[in-house]
């Protein structure tokens, strides 16, 4: 197990700043989810935490464990890699469902259909 | 310990908990089902980051990394299943 006191000062400072950056991005994203007026604006806000936020926290963890245990420890980077693979897929599903439902309900502010799609009322 | 890292290990979980509280509020308020699913998405992403930071606080002990990986995987499965349900009214057709 690693001892924090053994870490070089620059590693500690870099880890701290990366953790603060990632947490602040997650907080800003969640505030956007809470405060944005419509669904299609809220969707943008969640990506802050799952891309740059997750990468910065995981890089901080990789630096921390690499220098603490005196060996290369890249396993924390698996988490943002997994998020980068899965979050776009689930967000894409959710967006398709939301666009379909909003168009069927006739809500204002729905993104317009692409010219190649033809009829906007057909199921995706 | 360096003051920057000590400050980050206190302030980081606090900010992530605040982010989870915001997402939870949207989950409770959300006018439509899509908003609630999106809030759940933001909630599980923030909890993955929180578990990673708590693993740093625990100084390498425990199974925090595996917990974060499991939350990310199950969050994806549940989020896509709920999106499918909202679209079709069925999870498995």
Backbone of each chain as ProteinMPNN parsed JSONL, in Angstrom:
{"seq_chain_A": "XXXXXXXXXXXXXXXXXXXXXXXXXXXXXXXXXXXXXXXXXXXXXXXXXXXXXXXXXXXXXXXXXXXXXXXXXXXXXXXXXXXXXXXXXXXXXXXXXXXXXXXXXXXXXXXXXXXXXXXXXXXX", "coords_chain_A": {"N_chain_A": [[0.834, -1.198, 0.0], [0.308, 2.29, -0.533], [2.023, 5.166, 0.698], [1.118, 8.388, 1.54], [2.847, 10.368, 2.291], [5.217, 9.778, 1.041], [5.021, 10.665, -1.539], [6.221, 12.74, -4.205], [6.368, 16.354, -4.089], [5.385, 17.734, -6.313], [3.81, 15.841, -7.555], [1.8, 15.507, -5.675], [0.649, 18.079, -5.741], [-0.221, 18.175, -8.424], [-2.026, 16.002, -8.506], [-3.936, 16.933, -6.661], [-4.894, 19.237, -7.967], [-5.967, 18.106, -10.296], [-7.995, 16.492, -9.225], [-9.618, 18.449, -8.085], [-10.356, 19.819, -10.425], [-11.797, 17.828, -11.827], [-13.924, 17.314, -10.025], [-15.108, 19.833, -9.913], [-15.971, 20.09, -12.553], [-17.86, 18.028, -12.647], [-19.691, 19.049, -10.822], [-20.51, 21.431, -12.1], [-21.684, 20.323, -14.365], [-23.825, 18.905, -13.193], [-25.221, 21.026, -12.08], [-25.994, 22.252, -14.431], [-27.727, 20.278, -15.409], [-29.7, 20.571, -13.53], [-30.518, 23.254, -13.838], [-30.932, 24.051, -16.52], [-33.338, 25.067, -19.027], [-34.775, 23.378, -20.921], [-35.223, 19.932, -22.047], [-33.498, 19.2, -24.167], [-31.433, 20.943, -23.885], [-30.467, 20.201, -21.424], [-29.308, 17.743, -21.883], [-26.773, 18.216, -22.892], [-25.299, 18.95, -20.669], [-24.589, 16.784, -19.025], [-22.407, 15.593, -20.176], [-20.09, 16.838, -19.4], [-19.162, 15.796, -16.937], [-18.733, 13.13, -17.598], [-16.766, 13.038, -19.544], [-14.28, 14.999, -19.598], [-14.174, 15.382, -16.832], [-14.18, 12.753, -15.725], [-11.832, 11.732, -16.919], [-9.841, 13.427, -15.81], [-9.988, 12.928, -13.045], [-9.38, 10.192, -13.034], [-6.793, 10.195, -14.103], [-5.495, 11.541, -12.083], [-5.769, 9.603, -10.058], [-4.269, 7.513, -11.203], [-1.691, 8.66, -11.297], [-1.288, 9.022, -8.552], [-1.33, 6.367, -7.493], [0.707, 5.23, -9.025], [3.046, 6.652, -8.283], [2.902, 6.241, -5.561], [3.065, 3.474, -5.11], [5.336, 2.837, -6.437], [5.356, 1.668, -8.947], [4.091, 1.081, -12.302], [0.812, 2.005, -12.44], [-1.87, 1.782, -14.111], [-4.496, 1.119, -13.946], [-6.738, 2.727, -12.989], [-7.433, 4.182, -15.266], [-9.099, 2.633, -16.735], [-11.713, 3.15, -16.01], [-12.664, 5.783, -17.055], [-12.277, 5.053, -19.726], [-14.139, 3.005, -20.076], [-16.44, 4.507, -19.54], [-16.31, 6.274, -21.702], [-16.874, 4.542, -23.741], [-19.491, 3.66, -23.156], [-21.275, 5.724, -22.294], [-21.901, 7.522, -24.53], [-23.467, 5.745, -26.081], [-25.736, 5.098, -24.481], [-26.743, 7.657, -24.076], [-27.369, 8.325, -26.67], [-29.447, 6.497, -27.267], [-31.315, 7.485, -25.423], [-31.71, 10.086, -26.382], [-32.855, 9.581, -28.884], [-35.256, 8.381, -28.097], [-36.359, 10.554, -26.696], [-36.605, 12.556, -28.665], [-38.426, 11.336, -30.398], [-40.662, 11.063, -28.685], [-41.16, 13.756, -27.993], [-41.735, 14.862, -30.489], [-44.022, 13.474, -31.148], [-45.706, 14.377, -29.179], [-45.83, 16.98, -29.918], [-44.327, 19.132, -28.875], [-42.858, 22.402, -28.463], [-39.661, 23.55, -29.683], [-38.293, 21.258, -30.394], [-35.593, 19.586, -31.998], [-35.217, 20.106, -35.531], [-36.173, 17.794, -38.199], [-33.765, 15.918, -40.178], [-33.018, 16.659, -43.619], [-32.843, 14.396, -45.172], [-34.353, 12.586, -43.849], [-37.043, 12.747, -44.28], [-40.395, 12.258, -43.539], [-41.291, 13.603, -40.433], [-42.784, 12.493, -38.465], [-42.555, 9.777, -38.36], [-41.584, 6.706, -36.771], [-38.419, 6.424, -35.098]], "CA_chain_A": [[0.0, 0.0, 0.0], [1.104, 3.498, -0.709], [2.013, 6.158, 1.779], [0.994, 9.691, 0.885], [3.994, 11.198, 2.643], [6.322, 9.472, 0.143], [4.834, 11.231, -2.867], [6.885, 14.027, -4.45], [5.444, 17.477, -3.884], [4.704, 18.117, -7.554], [2.753, 14.853, -7.811], [0.669, 15.831, -4.792], [-0.033, 19.277, -6.236], [-0.909, 17.844, -9.676], [-3.18, 15.166, -8.148], [-4.952, 17.774, -6.035], [-5.538, 20.119, -8.945], [-6.799, 17.298, -11.199], [-9.214, 16.09, -8.499], [-10.485, 19.632, -7.978], [-10.905, 20.093, -11.755], [-12.834, 16.845, -12.144], [-15.107, 17.508, -9.175], [-15.779, 21.07, -10.31], [-16.69, 19.835, -13.806], [-19.059, 17.243, -12.325], [-20.65, 19.938, -10.167], [-21.075, 22.334, -13.11], [-22.589, 19.527, -15.189], [-25.058, 18.608, -12.456], [-25.966, 22.288, -11.988], [-26.635, 22.432, -15.728], [-28.882, 19.371, -15.458], [-30.753, 21.111, -12.674], [-30.955, 24.618, -14.121], [-31.267, 24.33, -17.923], [-34.796, 25.115, -19.142], [-35.447, 22.318, -21.678], [-34.521, 18.647, -22.019], [-32.432, 19.116, -25.17], [-30.284, 21.687, -23.355], [-29.922, 19.472, -20.275], [-28.509, 16.599, -22.326], [-25.376, 18.62, -23.078], [-24.574, 19.216, -19.42], [-24.058, 15.579, -18.374], [-21.169, 15.13, -20.792], [-18.93, 17.437, -18.724], [-18.639, 14.897, -15.914], [-18.336, 11.81, -18.097], [-15.572, 13.082, -20.408], [-13.079, 15.605, -19.007], [-14.171, 15.158, -15.388], [-13.755, 11.386, -15.433], [-10.427, 11.567, -17.291], [-8.914, 14.108, -14.9], [-9.954, 12.206, -11.766], [-8.682, 8.916, -13.213], [-5.36, 10.456, -14.274], [-4.998, 11.824, -10.732], [-5.643, 8.332, -9.327], [-3.162, 6.752, -11.776], [-0.456, 9.289, -10.811], [-1.199, 8.779, -7.112], [-0.948, 4.987, -7.207], [1.993, 4.938, -9.657], [4.151, 7.162, -7.471], [2.81, 5.721, -4.2], [3.469, 2.071, -5.03], [6.613, 2.726, -7.169], [5.202, 0.845, -10.155], [3.111, 1.685, -13.194], [-0.549, 1.574, -12.09], [-2.76, 2.479, -15.041], [-5.849, 0.553, -13.914], [-7.851, 3.683, -12.888], [-7.826, 4.717, -16.566], [-10.155, 1.79, -17.303], [-13.04, 3.707, -15.707], [-13.107, 6.705, -18.109], [-12.353, 4.367, -21.016], [-15.45, 2.349, -20.107], [-17.465, 5.558, -19.664], [-16.267, 6.811, -23.064], [-17.528, 3.586, -24.631], [-20.888, 3.366, -22.85], [-22.151, 6.889, -22.115], [-22.505, 7.983, -25.787], [-24.489, 4.806, -26.565], [-26.988, 5.24, -23.727], [-27.276, 8.996, -24.332], [-27.954, 8.3, -28.013], [-30.745, 5.847, -27.096], [-32.213, 8.383, -24.692], [-32.047, 11.208, -27.263], [-33.814, 9.123, -29.89], [-36.55, 8.228, -27.432], [-36.901, 11.862, -26.339], [-37.019, 13.248, -29.892], [-39.653, 10.67, -30.854], [-41.79, 11.4, -27.808], [-41.478, 15.185, -28.075], [-42.388, 15.133, -31.77], [-45.382, 12.926, -31.124], [-46.507, 15.242, -28.313], [-45.933, 18.292, -30.534], [-43.735, 20.174, -28.043], [-42.025, 23.376, -29.163], [-38.245, 23.474, -29.37], [-37.692, 19.981, -30.78], [-34.708, 19.761, -33.153], [-35.905, 19.787, -36.783], [-35.683, 16.567, -38.832], [-32.818, 16.088, -41.27], [-33.697, 16.679, -44.914], [-32.857, 13.044, -45.735], [-35.207, 11.696, -43.068], [-38.406, 12.785, -44.783], [-41.495, 12.527, -42.624], [-40.769, 13.724, -39.08], [-43.637, 11.827, -37.49], [-42.33, 8.334, -38.362], [-40.805, 6.226, -35.631], [-36.988, 6.31, -35.402]], "C_chain_A": [[0.872, 1.253, 0.0], [1.011, 4.387, 0.523], [2.045, 7.534, 1.138], [2.228, 10.54, 1.131], [5.162, 10.963, 1.688], [6.21, 10.16, -1.203], [5.629, 12.508, -3.016], [5.863, 15.166, -4.396], [4.694, 17.822, -5.162], [3.606, 17.121, -7.903], [1.539, 15.149, -6.949], [-0.096, 17.039, -5.308], [-0.827, 18.973, -7.505], [-2.152, 17.004, -9.408], [-4.3, 16.03, -7.58], [-5.665, 18.64, -7.046], [-6.421, 19.318, -9.9], [-8.086, 16.86, -10.518], [-10.168, 17.272, -8.401], [-11.136, 19.947, -9.321], [-12.041, 19.123, -12.082], [-14.089, 17.035, -11.321], [-15.858, 18.769, -9.571], [-16.546, 20.873, -11.606], [-17.944, 19.027, -13.548], [-20.125, 18.122, -11.691], [-21.312, 20.869, -11.173], [-22.053, 21.582, -14.004], [-23.898, 19.242, -14.49], [-25.888, 19.877, -12.27], [-26.666, 22.583, -13.313], [-27.849, 21.541, -15.875], [-30.025, 19.941, -14.639], [-31.349, 22.393, -13.229], [-31.413, 24.873, -15.556], [-32.772, 24.207, -18.16], [-35.425, 23.942, -19.886], [-34.588, 21.063, -21.712], [-33.325, 18.63, -22.964], [-31.254, 20.004, -24.814], [-29.652, 20.953, -22.19], [-29.018, 18.332, -20.697], [-27.041, 16.974, -22.467], [-24.603, 18.634, -21.771], [-23.956, 17.956, -18.818], [-22.714, 15.172, -18.941], [-19.932, 15.721, -20.116], [-18.302, 16.451, -17.746], [-18.092, 13.617, -16.53], [-17.154, 11.872, -19.048], [-14.376, 13.674, -19.667], [-13.02, 15.369, -17.502], [-13.651, 13.786, -15.028], [-12.279, 11.184, -15.782], [-9.51, 12.223, -16.277], [-8.847, 13.401, -13.555], [-9.177, 10.888, -11.905], [-7.19, 9.118, -13.417], [-4.74, 10.799, -12.926], [-4.805, 10.532, -9.952], [-4.467, 7.517, -9.862], [-1.821, 7.313, -11.324], [-0.218, 8.936, -9.352], [-0.706, 7.36, -6.831], [0.383, 4.632, -7.849], [3.149, 5.4, -8.788], [4.101, 6.604, -6.056], [3.327, 4.308, -4.08], [4.733, 1.796, -5.828], [6.518, 1.718, -8.314], [4.122, 1.484, -11.013], [1.729, 1.135, -12.867], [-1.521, 2.354, -12.959], [-4.196, 2.005, -14.936], [-6.955, 1.576, -13.691], [-8.306, 4.228, -14.229], [-8.873, 3.852, -17.257], [-11.53, 2.42, -17.117], [-13.47, 4.735, -16.762], [-13.134, 6.074, -19.481], [-13.696, 3.672, -21.16], [-16.57, 3.374, -20.259], [-17.495, 6.105, -21.079], [-16.902, 5.848, -24.048], [-19.032, 3.541, -24.407], [-21.778, 4.606, -22.812], [-22.703, 7.422, -23.445], [-23.62, 7.071, -26.277], [-25.808, 5.032, -25.826], [-27.597, 6.621, -23.94], [-27.941, 9.062, -25.707], [-29.322, 7.618, -27.985], [-31.755, 6.816, -26.497], [-32.656, 9.54, -25.579], [-33.051, 10.78, -28.316], [-35.201, 8.965, -29.286], [-37.175, 9.586, -27.159], [-37.383, 12.61, -27.57], [-38.328, 12.658, -30.406], [-40.841, 11.095, -30.009], [-42.172, 12.861, -27.913], [-42.165, 15.512, -29.385], [-43.813, 14.632, -31.769], [-46.281, 13.806, -30.269], [-46.644, 16.644, -28.897], [-45.372, 19.418, -29.685], [-42.928, 21.143, -28.901], [-40.562, 23.16, -28.775], [-37.597, 22.147, -29.671], [-36.776, 20.215, -31.973], [-35.404, 19.344, -34.437], [-35.349, 18.51, -37.39], [-34.669, 16.88, -39.914], [-33.573, 16.015, -42.59], [-33.814, 15.268, -45.477], [-33.848, 12.137, -45.032], [-36.646, 11.678, -43.572], [-39.395, 13.106, -43.694], [-41.0, 12.529, -41.188], [-41.578, 12.918, -38.079], [-43.413, 10.328, -37.456], [-41.44, 7.94, -37.197], [-39.336, 6.117, -36.007], [-36.581, 4.849, -35.565]], "O_chain_A": [[2.009, 1.252, 0.472], [0.039, 4.346, 1.276], [2.896, 7.815, 0.295], [2.614, 11.34, 0.279], [6.012, 11.839, 1.53], [7.193, 10.237, -1.941], [5.717, 13.292, -2.071], [4.67, 14.968, -4.626], [3.511, 18.161, -5.119], [2.586, 17.498, -8.48], [0.4, 15.06, -7.406], [-1.327, 17.044, -5.32], [-1.956, 19.439, -7.663], [-3.207, 17.245, -9.996], [-5.462, 15.887, -7.96], [-6.888, 18.774, -7.007], [-7.498, 19.777, -10.279], [-9.149, 16.85, -11.14], [-11.373, 17.127, -8.604], [-12.315, 20.299, -9.376], [-13.104, 19.53, -12.55], [-15.199, 16.933, -11.844], [-17.089, 18.79, -9.572], [-17.642, 21.411, -11.766], [-18.985, 19.292, -14.149], [-21.314, 17.973, -11.975], [-22.523, 21.081, -11.122], [-23.108, 22.103, -14.365], [-24.964, 19.322, -15.101], [-27.118, 19.822, -12.298], [-27.785, 23.095, -13.33], [-28.881, 21.967, -16.393], [-31.19, 19.808, -15.014], [-32.555, 22.613, -13.11], [-32.189, 25.796, -15.802], [-33.42, 23.344, -17.567], [-36.527, 23.53, -19.521], [-33.387, 21.11, -21.444], [-32.263, 18.112, -22.618], [-30.174, 19.843, -25.382], [-28.445, 21.056, -21.972], [-28.078, 17.979, -19.984], [-26.16, 16.158, -22.198], [-23.402, 18.366, -21.751], [-22.913, 18.035, -18.168], [-21.948, 14.479, -18.272], [-18.839, 15.168, -20.241], [-17.084, 16.279, -17.715], [-17.099, 13.072, -16.048], [-16.574, 10.827, -19.343], [-13.541, 12.927, -19.157], [-11.937, 15.177, -16.949], [-12.799, 13.642, -14.152], [-11.551, 10.537, -15.029], [-8.491, 11.637, -15.909], [-7.768, 13.281, -12.976], [-8.414, 10.513, -11.014], [-6.392, 8.303, -12.954], [-3.608, 10.409, -12.641], [-3.799, 10.37, -9.261], [-3.742, 6.896, -9.084], [-0.909, 6.553, -11.001], [0.897, 8.595, -8.957], [0.214, 7.162, -6.038], [1.13, 3.822, -7.299], [4.111, 4.662, -8.572], [5.14, 6.497, -5.404], [3.954, 3.956, -3.081], [5.173, 0.649, -5.902], [7.479, 1.007, -8.611], [3.34, 2.31, -10.542], [1.493, -0.066, -13.0], [-1.948, 3.45, -12.596], [-5.041, 2.42, -15.729], [-8.065, 1.335, -14.166], [-9.439, 4.694, -14.347], [-9.47, 4.272, -18.248], [-12.413, 2.25, -17.958], [-14.552, 4.584, -17.328], [-13.919, 6.491, -20.332], [-14.324, 3.728, -22.217], [-17.527, 3.156, -21.001], [-18.57, 6.377, -21.614], [-17.418, 6.273, -25.082], [-19.786, 3.398, -25.369], [-22.926, 4.548, -23.254], [-23.887, 7.754, -23.499], [-24.612, 7.549, -26.827], [-26.865, 5.145, -26.447], [-28.819, 6.76, -23.982], [-28.94, 9.757, -25.894], [-30.263, 8.105, -28.613], [-32.879, 6.957, -26.979], [-33.82, 9.94, -25.55], [-33.992, 11.515, -28.617], [-36.199, 9.365, -29.885], [-38.375, 9.769, -27.36], [-38.445, 13.232, -27.541], [-39.233, 13.393, -30.803], [-41.896, 11.445, -30.537], [-43.357, 13.195, -27.924], [-43.076, 16.339, -29.416], [-44.709, 15.274, -32.316], [-47.462, 13.975, -30.57], [-47.476, 17.424, -28.434], [-45.869, 20.542, -29.749], [-42.381, 20.761, -29.935], [-40.26, 22.658, -27.692], [-36.463, 21.911, -29.255], [-37.136, 20.966, -32.878], [-36.111, 18.337, -34.452], [-34.194, 18.159, -37.144], [-34.691, 17.961, -40.503], [-34.632, 15.393, -42.677], [-34.775, 14.965, -46.184], [-34.165, 11.055, -45.526], [-37.384, 10.723, -43.329], [-39.258, 14.113, -42.998], [-40.358, 11.572, -40.756], [-41.118, 12.679, -36.963], [-44.006, 9.645, -36.621], [-40.645, 8.74, -36.703], [-39.029, 5.749, -37.14], [-35.413, 4.559, -35.824]]}, "seq_chain_B": "XXXXXXXXXXXXXXXXXXXXXXXXXXXXXXXXXXXXXXXXXXXXXXXXXXXXXXXXXXXXXXXXXXXXXXXXXXXXXXXXXXXXXXXXXXXXX", "coords_chain_B": {"N_chain_B": [[1.469, 16.029, 4.537], [0.905, 17.533, 1.381], [-0.682, 20.712, 1.083], [-2.388, 21.258, -1.02], [-3.239, 18.753, -2.01], [-4.442, 17.726, 0.297], [-6.49, 19.563, 0.671], [-7.886, 19.132, -1.715], [-8.726, 16.508, -1.372], [-10.599, 16.83, 0.582], [-12.347, 18.777, -0.457], [-13.072, 17.833, -2.958], [-14.759, 15.376, -2.736], [-16.837, 16.706, -1.445], [-17.789, 18.541, -3.373], [-18.585, 16.685, -5.289], [-20.606, 15.353, -3.929], [-22.405, 17.449, -3.73], [-22.972, 17.771, -6.436], [-24.267, 15.321, -6.874], [-26.484, 15.778, -5.303], [-27.745, 17.852, -6.717], [-28.363, 16.477, -9.097], [-30.092, 14.6, -8.02], [-32.169, 16.218, -7.203], [-33.138, 17.06, -9.669], [-33.962, 14.592, -10.54], [-36.123, 14.153, -8.847], [-37.735, 16.36, -9.456], [-38.054, 16.396, -12.228], [-39.967, 16.911, -15.103], [-40.655, 15.087, -17.148], [-40.308, 11.607, -18.172], [-37.9, 11.274, -19.553], [-36.278, 13.286, -18.522], [-35.873, 12.372, -15.942], [-34.446, 10.007, -16.394], [-32.144, 11.065, -17.51], [-31.216, 12.532, -15.325], [-30.621, 10.424, -13.621], [-28.509, 9.34, -15.028], [-26.579, 11.414, -14.797], [-26.318, 11.228, -12.052], [-25.195, 8.654, -11.608], [-22.753, 8.923, -12.928], [-21.489, 10.934, -11.407], [-21.322, 9.521, -9.021], [-19.535, 7.489, -9.659], [-17.178, 8.996, -9.987], [-16.993, 9.955, -7.388], [-16.524, 7.601, -5.923], [-14.036, 6.918, -6.942], [-12.453, 9.063, -5.995], [-12.776, 8.677, -3.264], [-11.411, 6.279, -3.058], [-8.8, 7.203, -3.408], [-8.606, 8.659, -1.056], [-8.696, 6.557, 0.771], [-6.237, 5.578, 0.371], [-5.373, 3.51, -1.333], [-6.301, 1.192, -0.167], [-8.937, -1.291, 0.205], [-11.701, -1.956, -2.108], [-12.228, 0.033, -3.995], [-11.778, 0.808, -6.659], [-12.788, -1.327, -8.192], [-15.433, -1.166, -7.442], [-16.15, 1.299, -8.584], [-15.889, 0.676, -11.298], [-17.876, -1.278, -11.547], [-20.193, 0.225, -10.94], [-20.203, 1.967, -13.116], [-20.604, 0.161, -15.247], [-23.094, -1.104, -14.615], [-24.682, 1.15, -14.502], [-24.701, 1.979, -17.16], [-26.06, -0.214, -18.316], [-28.579, -0.087, -17.03], [-29.406, 2.472, -17.759], [-29.581, 2.375, -20.569], [-31.521, 0.393, -20.802], [-33.722, 1.641, -19.631], [-34.066, 3.787, -21.404], [-34.782, 2.383, -23.688], [-37.158, 1.319, -22.784], [-38.692, 3.635, -22.454], [-38.898, 4.398, -25.09], [-40.202, 2.239, -26.447], [-41.942, 0.96, -24.703], [-41.409, -1.544, -23.885], [-38.882, -3.676, -22.583], [-37.552, -6.031, -23.368], [-38.177, -7.336, -26.448]], "CA_chain_B": [[0.819, 16.027, 3.215], [0.78, 18.821, 0.708], [-1.975, 21.309, 1.415], [-3.28, 21.199, -2.191], [-3.859, 17.43, -2.062], [-5.334, 17.586, 1.455], [-7.678, 20.374, 0.384], [-8.653, 18.489, -2.784], [-9.364, 15.285, -0.876], [-11.806, 17.217, 1.329], [-13.274, 19.579, -1.251], [-13.545, 17.045, -4.096], [-15.97, 14.641, -2.385], [-17.927, 17.642, -1.113], [-18.375, 19.031, -4.626], [-19.267, 15.572, -5.965], [-21.873, 15.135, -3.223], [-23.303, 18.536, -4.137], [-23.413, 17.435, -7.792], [-25.253, 14.258, -6.763], [-27.703, 16.37, -4.762], [-28.406, 18.558, -7.829], [-28.959, 15.479, -9.995], [-31.217, 13.983, -7.313], [-33.276, 17.183, -7.243], [-33.727, 16.974, -11.012], [-34.654, 13.295, -10.596], [-37.404, 14.277, -8.17], [-38.552, 17.399, -10.087], [-38.121, 16.206, -13.672], [-41.358, 16.83, -15.544], [-40.905, 13.943, -18.027], [-39.498, 10.424, -17.869], [-36.56, 11.466, -20.104], [-35.494, 14.101, -17.584], [-35.485, 11.543, -14.796], [-33.38, 9.088, -16.825], [-30.938, 11.885, -17.664], [-30.736, 12.833, -13.981], [-30.012, 9.196, -13.107], [-27.23, 9.256, -15.728], [-25.662, 12.34, -14.123], [-26.124, 10.735, -10.685], [-24.248, 7.543, -11.523], [-21.417, 9.4, -13.306], [-20.908, 11.605, -10.239], [-20.995, 8.548, -7.98], [-18.294, 6.828, -10.092], [-16.067, 9.891, -9.642], [-16.9, 10.016, -5.921], [-15.886, 6.371, -5.428], [-12.603, 7.002, -7.289], [-11.786, 9.998, -5.073], [-12.739, 8.024, -1.944], [-10.321, 5.313, -3.128], [-7.571, 7.946, -3.13], [-8.599, 8.982, 0.383], [-8.401, 5.334, 1.509], [-4.806, 5.336, 0.189], [-5.09, 2.246, -1.999], [-6.945, 0.042, 0.453], [-10.317, -1.518, -0.192], [-11.986, -2.348, -3.494], [-12.93, 1.192, -4.545], [-11.677, 0.846, -8.112], [-13.723, -2.306, -8.738], [-16.781, -0.627, -7.219], [-16.385, 2.336, -9.592], [-16.083, -0.002, -12.582], [-19.195, -1.935, -11.525], [-21.248, 1.241, -11.028], [-20.238, 2.465, -14.495], [-21.18, -0.874, -16.115], [-24.519, -1.292, -14.324], [-25.353, 2.385, -14.873], [-24.946, 1.929, -18.613], [-27.1, -1.207, -18.613], [-29.893, 0.383, -16.581], [-29.793, 3.668, -18.503], [-30.05, 2.022, -21.917], [-32.772, -0.353, -20.666], [-34.815, 2.59, -19.391], [-34.313, 4.524, -22.647], [-35.526, 1.465, -24.556], [-38.522, 1.214, -22.245], [-39.4, 4.877, -22.754], [-39.166, 4.461, -26.527], [-41.062, 1.186, -26.971], [-42.872, 0.401, -23.727], [-40.973, -2.907, -23.579], [-37.426, -3.753, -22.518], [-37.186, -7.143, -24.255], [-39.293, -7.573, -27.371]], "C_chain_B": [[0.733, 17.442, 2.679], [-0.619, 19.4, 0.922], [-2.933, 21.238, 0.234], [-4.0, 19.866, -2.227], [-4.832, 17.241, -0.901], [-6.633, 18.348, 1.224], [-8.546, 19.698, -0.669], [-9.362, 17.247, -2.278], [-10.528, 15.593, 0.062], [-12.837, 17.866, 0.42], [-13.862, 18.779, -2.413], [-14.781, 16.227, -3.783], [-17.142, 15.547, -2.045], [-18.611, 18.149, -2.367], [-19.125, 17.914, -5.343], [-20.586, 15.251, -5.275], [-22.889, 16.205, -3.582], [-23.844, 18.28, -5.539], [-24.47, 16.341, -7.744], [-26.561, 14.792, -6.213], [-28.47, 17.119, -5.848], [-29.088, 17.568, -8.762], [-30.167, 14.824, -9.336], [-32.428, 14.897, -7.319], [-33.95, 17.155, -8.609], [-34.485, 15.66, -11.172], [-36.021, 13.389, -9.943], [-38.32, 15.269, -8.888], [-38.999, 17.008, -11.479], [-39.516, 16.036, -14.228], [-41.643, 15.561, -16.359], [-40.003, 12.78, -17.624], [-38.076, 10.594, -18.391], [-35.683, 12.257, -19.149], [-35.025, 13.279, -16.409], [-34.373, 10.579, -15.177], [-32.064, 9.853, -16.969], [-30.343, 12.22, -16.302], [-30.072, 11.618, -13.361], [-28.636, 8.98, -13.737], [-26.186, 10.149, -15.041], [-25.331, 11.841, -12.722], [-25.087, 9.617, -10.661], [-22.852, 7.972, -11.97], [-20.737, 10.086, -12.125], [-20.533, 10.601, -9.161], [-19.75, 7.744, -8.358], [-17.088, 7.684, -9.705], [-15.875, 9.951, -8.131], [-16.196, 8.783, -5.372], [-14.399, 6.38, -5.756], [-11.861, 7.905, -6.313], [-11.716, 9.399, -3.669], [-11.658, 6.943, -1.908], [-8.969, 5.977, -2.902], [-7.469, 8.29, -1.651], [-8.242, 7.77, 1.208], [-6.97, 4.867, 1.248], [-4.531, 3.947, -0.391], [-5.732, 1.04, -1.362], [-8.355, -0.143, -0.081], [-10.453, -1.82, -1.665], [-12.675, -1.213, -4.226], [-12.916, 1.198, -6.062], [-12.672, -0.12, -8.749], [-15.156, -1.821, -8.58], [-17.116, 0.424, -8.269], [-16.659, 1.711, -10.951], [-17.465, -0.648, -12.653], [-20.322, -0.925, -11.64], [-21.357, 1.755, -12.455], [-20.931, 1.454, -15.409], [-22.681, -1.01, -15.889], [-25.315, -0.029, -14.655], [-25.664, 2.417, -16.352], [-26.085, 0.967, -18.924], [-28.472, -0.671, -18.235], [-30.344, 1.582, -17.402], [-30.295, 3.301, -19.893], [-31.344, 1.212, -21.844], [-33.941, 0.598, -20.451], [-35.116, 3.414, -20.63], [-35.111, 3.665, -23.619], [-36.975, 1.357, -24.096], [-39.335, 2.457, -22.577], [-39.77, 4.932, -24.225], [-40.256, 3.488, -26.929], [-42.133, 0.709, -25.998], [-42.539, -1.026, -23.35], [-39.455, -2.873, -23.469], [-36.929, -4.852, -23.455], [-38.387, -7.422, -25.145], [-39.223, -8.993, -27.918]], "O_chain_B": [[0.52, 18.405, 3.416], [-1.61, 18.67, 0.939], [-4.147, 21.165, 0.427], [-5.211, 19.816, -2.442], [-5.91, 16.673, -1.073], [-7.723, 17.863, 1.53], [-9.772, 19.679, -0.558], [-10.48, 16.956, -2.704], [-11.359, 14.722, 0.317], [-14.029, 17.569, 0.494], [-15.004, 19.006, -2.814], [-15.781, 16.355, -4.489], [-18.295, 15.212, -2.316], [-19.839, 18.193, -2.444], [-20.176, 18.154, -5.938], [-21.571, 14.916, -5.933], [-24.08, 15.924, -3.723], [-25.017, 18.532, -5.814], [-25.459, 16.403, -8.474], [-27.633, 14.327, -6.598], [-29.698, 17.04, -5.907], [-30.23, 17.771, -9.174], [-31.155, 14.525, -10.006], [-33.566, 14.439, -7.423], [-35.175, 17.219, -8.706], [-35.514, 15.605, -11.845], [-36.978, 12.78, -10.419], [-39.533, 15.067, -8.936], [-40.141, 17.239, -11.876], [-40.201, 15.084, -13.852], [-42.742, 15.013, -16.279], [-39.065, 12.942, -16.843], [-37.133, 10.119, -17.759], [-34.502, 11.955, -18.978], [-33.907, 13.459, -15.926], [-33.456, 10.348, -14.389], [-31.003, 9.353, -16.596], [-29.125, 12.199, -16.13], [-29.073, 11.75, -12.653], [-27.712, 8.503, -13.079], [-25.073, 9.715, -14.745], [-24.205, 12.004, -12.251], [-24.199, 9.612, -9.809], [-21.86, 7.454, -11.457], [-19.556, 9.857, -11.864], [-19.541, 10.791, -8.457], [-18.984, 7.352, -7.477], [-16.102, 7.178, -9.168], [-14.746, 9.994, -7.643], [-15.37, 8.889, -4.466], [-13.584, 5.913, -4.961], [-10.771, 7.565, -5.854], [-10.725, 9.583, -2.962], [-11.053, 6.707, -0.862], [-8.087, 5.39, -2.277], [-6.391, 8.224, -1.061], [-7.568, 7.895, 2.23], [-6.528, 3.877, 1.83], [-3.574, 3.283, 0.007], [-5.718, -0.042, -1.949], [-8.9, 0.742, -0.741], [-9.461, -1.928, -2.386], [-13.605, -1.45, -4.997], [-13.914, 1.547, -6.693], [-13.328, 0.223, -9.733], [-15.993, -2.029, -9.459], [-18.231, 0.448, -8.791], [-17.55, 2.154, -11.675], [-18.141, -0.579, -13.68], [-21.301, -1.166, -12.346], [-22.461, 1.96, -12.959], [-21.749, 1.834, -16.247], [-23.456, -1.029, -16.844], [-26.48, -0.113, -15.042], [-26.75, 2.828, -16.761], [-26.977, 1.292, -19.708], [-29.421, -0.778, -19.011], [-31.528, 1.707, -17.715], [-31.303, 3.835, -20.355], [-32.187, 1.33, -22.734], [-35.019, 0.402, -21.011], [-36.278, 3.72, -20.899], [-36.013, 4.16, -24.295], [-37.898, 1.31, -24.909], [-40.509, 2.366, -22.935], [-40.828, 5.449, -24.581], [-41.158, 3.86, -27.68], [-43.127, 0.115, -26.417], [-43.274, -1.661, -22.594], [-38.804, -2.116, -24.19], [-36.003, -4.639, -24.237], [-39.481, -7.709, -24.657], [-40.073, -9.391, -28.713]]}, "name": "protein", "num_of_chains": 2, "seq": "XXXXXXXXXXXXXXXXXXXXXXXXXXXXXXXXXXXXXXXXXXXXXXXXXXXXXXXXXXXXXXXXXXXXXXXXXXXXXXXXXXXXXXXXXXXXXXXXXXXXXXXXXXXXXXXXXXXXXXXXXXXXXXXXXXXXXXXXXXXXXXXXXXXXXXXXXXXXXXXXXXXXXXXXXXXXXXXXXXXXXXXXXXXXXXXXXXXXXXXXXXXXXXXXXXXXXXXXX"}
